[in-house]
Amino acid sequence: MKYKLSEIMDIIGGGTPKTSNPEYWNGNIPWLSVKDFNNDYRYVYETEKAITQAGLDNSSTKMLKRNDSIISARGTVGEMAMIPFPMAFNQSCYGLRAKKGLVDAEYLYYLIKHNVVVLKKNTHGSVFDTITHDTFDDIEVELPSLKEQKVVASILRNLDDKIEVNNEINKNLEQQARSLFKAWFVDFDPFANTMLSDWKKGKLKDILKLKRQSIKTGENTTLPYLPIDVIPMRTFALTDFKPNAEAQSSLITFDKDDIIIGAMRVYFHRVVLAPCDGITRTTCFTLAPYNNEYLSFALLCCDQESSIDYAQSTSKGSTMPYAIWEGGLGDMEIIIPTPEIAKKFNEIVLPMLRQIQNSYFENNRLREIRNALLPRLMSDEVDVSNLDL
């Protein structure tokens, strides 16, 4: 049976409490904005903001329940996530709640995901693309039985679950690597809590070289493109590249195992270890150790909050600050262990970093499978009526 999208769900508007009143913030109700969307998986990132019940009562926002969907409705339209626990949200989004007995909540999420392209074509607004209630009225869908909906959602969820398991493993590996770095090179735990006498004081540029391998637009169409906005914050795990055709200006290449740091607005803390060769822009540093045995040490050194703070404090420009290497991050003073100690650390940590790198390729394959299955499952091209999952 066919339905308008607006007929199978409740559309819930968001809102923002008064920012001028501190009693509305710092509460125990998570407050979601578009930047908290995890586009690699159906759930959202953990949000750092929280509001009070007073803040909720004094804004137009409503609470979303677990397994409600949320969609960005203004500007960057069509980003989606599912809600893992009750939370509030701002006015740039809509909450979407499945009508019981008519549509399965997870199936609704994937159904909307399947129709995002159509939603984007039907946006309103002259300055910003905007989704309104009318946008959902303009799209008709055909719903299979609830049993078939649950089977379809289960197939797609299993793929997303595997991606999320990989992401959780990455988080754990990152935490271990950072803890080991702190133990060895901040607290000196393995060395009787004292820096060894044959270690020396130096600068970051003593172990890392800045690479600036320029490339012309269209010169190498096989390399993936990694602009700064695609580099995730505070994680080594890349989730995406851009098509090579989008690489247009100020281009530089990087090699597998280069350390890439977002230099523009460095305070966003974008530090990754390249899983493959590629192209980025001069808004990033591309760094490589002079001695490969220092790779893990150098990456973790760059990832320290103190390193990001130093890069920010020596940045140039007020409106759009850029970190600099000479006279900036490259001149940050560090403690340099001996090659023997760096090698031992690398032997422990590098396998963790390799697993994080390899997860990009596995997750990418899983996303490709999911994205290929999604339209086929939603159009009944694949018969699931006899499956019992």
Buried (B, 14 or more C-beta within 10 A) or exposed (E): EEBEBBBBBEBBBBBBBEEEEEEBBEBEBBBBBBEBBBEBBBBBBEBEBBBBEBBBEBBEBBBBBEBBBBBBBBEEBBBBBBBEEEBBBBBBBBBBBBEEEBBBBBBBBBBBBBBBEBBEEBBEEEEEBBBBEEBBEBBEBEBBEBEBBBBBBBBBBEBBBBBBEBBEBBEEBBEEBBEBBEEBBEEBEEBEEEEBEEBEEEBBBBBBEEBEEEBEEEEBEEBBBBBBEBBBEEBBBBBBBBEBEEBEEEBBBBEEBBBBBBBBBBBBBBBBBBBBBBBBBBBBBBBBBEEBBBBBBBBBBBBBEEBBBBBBEBBEEEEEBBBBBEEBBBBBEBBBBEEEBBBBBBEEBBEBBBBBBEBBEEBBEBBEEBEEBBEEBBEEEEEBEEEEE
